[in-house]
Amino acid sequence: MKRVNILNENMMSALFKLAWPAVLTMLFQTVYNMVDAYWLGKLGKIEISAPTIAWPAIFLLISIGGGLAVAGLALVSQNLGAGRKEEATHVAGQVISTSFAVAVVLGLLGAIFSEAVLRLLSIPPELLSVTNIYMRTIFLGAPFTFTMFTFNSLFTAIGDTKTPMYLMGFSVTVNALIDPLLIFGIGFPRLEVFGAALATVISRGVVVIIATVILFKGKRGFKINLRDLRPKWKTLVRVLRIGLPSSAGQSITALAFLIITSMVAGFGSVATAALGVGNRITSLATMFSFGLSQATSSMVGQYLGAGRKSDAYSVVWKATGINVLIVGVISTGTFFFGKEVTAFFINDPLVLIEGEKYFRIVSFSIPIFASYNIFDMALRGSGHTVQSMILNITRLWGIRLPLIYFFGMSMGITGIWYAMFVSNLVISSAAAIVIFMKRWLNPVI
């Protein structure tokens, strides 16, 4: 399978070749969540709320691994752009071994303290037990999750977005097949919420094994050796210097999402279910931006490594224009058919009302926020993760959380949807200004 030769191809051609598999990868990831939501919705609004409440806490855990993956993407892509292939494989190995070790420790800690965290957040009693079951299971599978994200970033860095697409597609298929079997006890004991979480862990584990074989046998023209896994302090310092700000930004972001989710849960299971459906459809709508942002980050890294700053700047805006057009069409559909979209997951009359409100208010901010994803990944691909960290912290702690508090107090659940709308617009504008300033165009190698 050929990698995209970013430095020697037409920019738009390379962008599309990298982006469409990345878009499908994000679609598969979204299907992951939608499959869980679909089957858990058949059990009731309490069960479908469990992943929604648990996800911010899970993201808080894996954000550290995500930061390390970002460091790997930036350093590997820029070293390849500069023609330093041996250094690129060395960095890749350091990122893999470090992220796996961190995942084991944090996964165990998360599983031990999951219930305490939920009680601290005052999750309503009717939601506490099922959420804890889901969250604890996902925590124990953290090594698979960390490693899967790391492998995806490394493949992207070398200009190969097709392999992550195939791997994610296979993982989603496994999850979709065993999800209903474990949830409803078809050929297995009836596990309900635990079954949904277990299916996710199993399907990710299978993919990690396959990806390990591919990378260590050099089947994509990029081979990691066992010696690359041995920790070397000089390289680890570079990885941590880039990865820790990204991890910090994502961790603080995840903590904010955790608080936001607990605030929404305070309004009851109806609001939580509506938010869960809204988040999943929003993820579906923005999958194009995530795919484009993955392609952009790889191209930015290799362009900067090769000293082509103008191309790195140009590709960000070309990707943004494509994103606004595509996501805008999808968001128009959710604006008019929000009730029908919600009904696909759950047919509770009160949830349908809130779901329709969510889509009517939030939809037209989604294309603009989707552009923020591209700006953010351009900063990460360039290795300037401190700027990314500041934007991510500001997005939720400086804008969304205060707005949710004040709008929620005055307008109830509807105020939360308006807070999401306003915060999307403000942070996307701020990120655009950072890109315009061009300070991120200096390489980090």
N, C-alpha and C positions, 0 to 999 in steps of 0.2 A: 504494500500500500504506500503510495507516494505522499510525502509531506508537501505542503504548499511552500514554494520557494519565494518567500515574502520579498526578499531584497531584489529579485530579478524578474518579478512579475508586475504587470500593470496594477496600480493600487486598487481600483474598483474590482478588478478580477480577483485579486488576492483576498479582498475584503469579503466578497460573496462566497468564494470557495471555503474560507474559514468560518463565515457566519452561518451558512445554512445548516451544517452539521451541529454547530453550537446551539442554534435555535431549536433543532429537533431534540438535542440533549436536554434543553430546558423544558421543552414540551413533555418529554418523558418524566422529568423530575416533577413537573406539575401534575402529571397523571398519577404519579406515586401518591401524592397527597389527596387527589380527587378520588382515587379508588378507595382509600381509607375512609374518606368522608362519605362516599356513596354507601358503602356497606354499614358503617357505623350509624349513618342516618336512619337505616332501617330498624335499628335498635331503639332509637329515640334521641331527643334533643340533649339529654345529659351525656350520652355516649359520644355523640358527634362533637360535643364541646371539649372532650378530653384532649385531643391533639392540639386544639386551638389554645387552650390554657397552658399546655405543657411546652409548646414549641418555643416560646421566648426563653424559657429556662434551659431548654436543650441547646438553643442557639448560643446562649451565654456560655455554655460549656465548650461547644465546638468552635467558637469564634477564635480561640487561641490557635487551634489547628488551621483555621482559615487564614490567619495572619501569616503563619509559617508557609502555607501554600502560596500566598501572594508574594512572599519573599523569593520563593523558588521560581515563580513565574518571571519576576523582574530580573533576577540574576541570571537564570538560564537563558532567557530570550536575549538579553543584552550581551552575554558572553558569546552566544551563537552569532549574533549580529556582528560582533568584533572578530569572529573567526577563532574563538578559543573553545573548541569542542571539549577538550579534556577537562578544562575547568568547569564547563557546564555540567558534565556528568558527575563530577566530584560534588558540586553544590547540590545537585539533585539527590544524591545519596545521603548527604547530610540532612537534608530536609525530611526525607522519608523516615530515617531512624529517629530523629528528634521528635517528629510529630507523633509517631507511634508510641514512643515512651511516654510522652506527655498525655496522650489519650488514655493509656492504661491507668495512670494515676488519677486523672480528673474524672474518668468514667466511674471508677470505684467510689471516689468521694461524692460524686453526684448521686449515685445509687443509694449511698448510705444516708445522705441528708435531704433527699428529695421531698419526703413528707414534711420535714421541718421547714423547708423553704415554702411549701404551699401553705402551711399553717401561718407562717410569718406574713404571707401576703393576704391572709384572711379570705382564702377561697371558700365559698359557701360549702357547708357540710355535704350537700347532695352531689357536689361535683368533686369533692376532695379525694374520695377513695379511687374512683375510676381514673382520675387524672394521675394520681400517684402510681398506679399500676403501669400506665402507659409510659410515664416519664422515666421510671426506674428501669424499665426494660430497654428503652432507647439509650439511656446512660451506659448500661452494661455493654451495649454494642458500639460504644464510642470509638474503639480502635478501628473498626471497619469503616465508620463514617469519616474519621480523620483521614485515613489512608486513601479512601476513595476520592475525597476532595483533593488531596495532594497529587495523586496520579493524574486526575483530570487537569490540574494546573500545569503539570509537567508536559503532558501531551500537547496542551494548548501552546505552551512556550516554544516548543520545537516546530510549531506550524502544523500540527496534526489534530484536527478537531473531529475527524471521523471516528477514530478509535473510541473516544469518550462517548460518542453518539451510539455506537454499536453496543458498548458495555452497558450504558444506561438503559438502552432499549431492552437488552436481555434481562437486566435487573428488574425493570418494570414488569416484564412479562412473568417472571418468576413470582413477583409480589402479587400481581393480579390473579395468578392461578391459585396461590395458596392462601390469600387473604380470606375469601369466603369460607374456605375449608376449615381454617383455624378459628375464625370468628363464630361460625354457626355450628361447628362440630360435625362437619361432613367427613366421615372417616377418621376423625380425631375427636378428642374431648372438646366440648364447647368452651372456648376461651374468651369470646367476646372482645373487649378492649385489649386485653393482654395478647390475644391472637393477632390483632392488627399490628401491634408493635413488634411482636416476634417475627411476623412475616417480613417486615421491613429489615430487621436485623439479618435474617437469613439471606434475603436477596442481595443485600449489600456485601455480605461476607463472600458469597459466590463470586461476585464481580471483582473483589479485591484479589482473590486467588488468581483469576484469569489475568488481571492487569499486571500482577507481579511477574508472572511468566513472560508476558510480552516485553516488559521493560528490561528484565534481567537476561533475556535471550537476544535482545537487540533486534526484535522483529520489525521495528519501525525506523531502523537506521540510527538509533540512539540507544546505546547499551550502558546500563549501570552495572558496575561490578561490586562484589561483596566488600572489597577494600574501601569502596566509596562510603559504606555505611559506618565505618569506624569514625567516631567523633574526632574532629580536629578543631582546636579552640579558635584559631584564626578565622576559619570559615564560619564557625558557629556565631562568632561575634558579628560578622557581616550579615548573616541570616537574621539574627535577632535584632540588629540595628534597623533593618527594614521591616521585619515581621512584627516586632512588638508594638510599634505605633498602630499598625493595622489591626492587630489583635486587641489592643486597648480600645480602639475606636469601635470595633465590632462588639466587644464585650460590654462597653458602656451603652452602646446602642441596644444590645440584647436586654440589658438590665432595664432600660427605659421601656422596651416592648413588654417586658414582664410586668412592670408597674401599670402600663396602659391596659394590658389584658386583665389584670386584677381589678382595675377601675371599671372596666366594661363588665366583668363578671359580677361586680357589685350591683349592677342593674338587673342581674338574673340570667337564667339560661337562655331566654329569648334573645337578648342583646348579644350574648356570647356566641350563640349559634349563627346569628346574622353576620357578626364579624368574621366568624370562621368561613362561611360561604363567600363573603365579600373578599376576604384575603386570598382565597383559592382562585377565584375568578380574576382578581387583579393580577395574581401571579401568571395566570394563563395569558392575560392581555399583554403583560410586559415581558413575556418570554422572548419576544423578538429583540427587545432592548438588551436583555441579558445575553442573548446569543451574539448580537452585534458588539456588546461591550467586551465579551471574551475575545472575539476576533480583534477588536481594536487594541486591547491590552497587549496581545502578542505582537501586533504590528508596531505599536508604539515602542515596545521594548527592543525589537530588532532594528527598527529605524534609528533609534537613539544610539544603540551599540555601534551602528555603522556610520554615525555622525550626520544622519539625514534629519535634522530637526524640523525643517519645513514640511517634510512628508509626515512626520509624527503629528504635527499640528493639524495638517490638512485632513488626515484620515479621521480625526475625532469629529470634525464638523460634517464630513460626508456621511459618517455613520449616524450622526444625530438627525440629519435631514431625512434619511431613509426611515429611521425609527419613528419620528413624529407622524409621518404619512401612514405607516402601517398600523401603529398602535391607536392612532386617531380613528381609523375606520372601526376597529374592534370596540373602542370605548363608546362610539356612537351607538353600536348595537346594545351594549349593556345599559346605556341610558334609557333606551326605549323598551327593553325587554328584561329589566332587572327582576321583575316578579317571576317571570317564567324560568329564568336562570336559577333563582333561589328554589323554586319548586322542584327542580331536577334533583336536588339534594335532600330536601325535607319539605313536607307538605303541611307543616304546622301553620295555621292561619296567622298567628301573631308574628311568627318568624318571617312569613311572606311579606307582611306589611313593613317590617323593619328592613328586610332585604331590599325591597323596592326603594325605600328612602335612601339607603346606603348608595345604591347605584345612581339614583337621580342626583345626588349631591356630589359624590366623589368622582364619577366617571370622567368628566372633562379635565380633571387635573392629572389623570393618569399618563397621557402622552408626554406632558411636561416633566412629570416625575421620572418617567422612563428615560428621558434624556439625562437626568441626573445619574442614572446607573452607568451610562457611557462616560460621562465626565469623571465619575469616581474611579472607574476601572482604568481610565487613561492615566490618572494620577498613580494608581497602584502599579500599572505596567511600567511606568517610568521610574518606580522606586521611591517616589515622593509620598510616602505613606503618612507623614505627619500632617500634610494638608488634607488628605483624605480623612484622617482621624478627626481633625478639627471640624470639618464639615459634617461628619456623621454625628458627632456629639451635639453640635449646634442644632441639627435637624430635629432631634427628639427632645433633648433636655432644654435647649434654649427656645424652641418654638412649639413643638407639638404638645409636650406634657403640660406647660402652662395654659395653652389654649384649650386642651381637653378639660383641665380643671375648671377654668372659668366658664367656658361654653357649656360644659356638662352641668355645672351648678345652675346655670340660668335657663338652659334649653333641654336638659335631660339627654337622652340617647342621641337625639338629632344634633345636639351641640357637638358631640364627639365626631360625627361624620363631617361637620363643617370645619372642625379643628384639623382633621386629616386633609381636607381640601386646601385650606390656607397654608398649612405647613409644606405641602407638596410644591405649591407655587413659589413660596419664599426661598426654600433651600435650593431649588433648581436654578433660580436666578442667581443666587450667591455662587453656586458652583460654576455657572457659565462665566462669571466675572473672573474667577480663579483661572479658568482655561484661557480666557482672553489675555491675562497678564503674562503668560508664557514662562513663568519662573520654573515650571515643572519640566522644562525641556532640557535640563542638564542631566546627563546620564549618571548612574551611581556606581559604575564599575571603574 
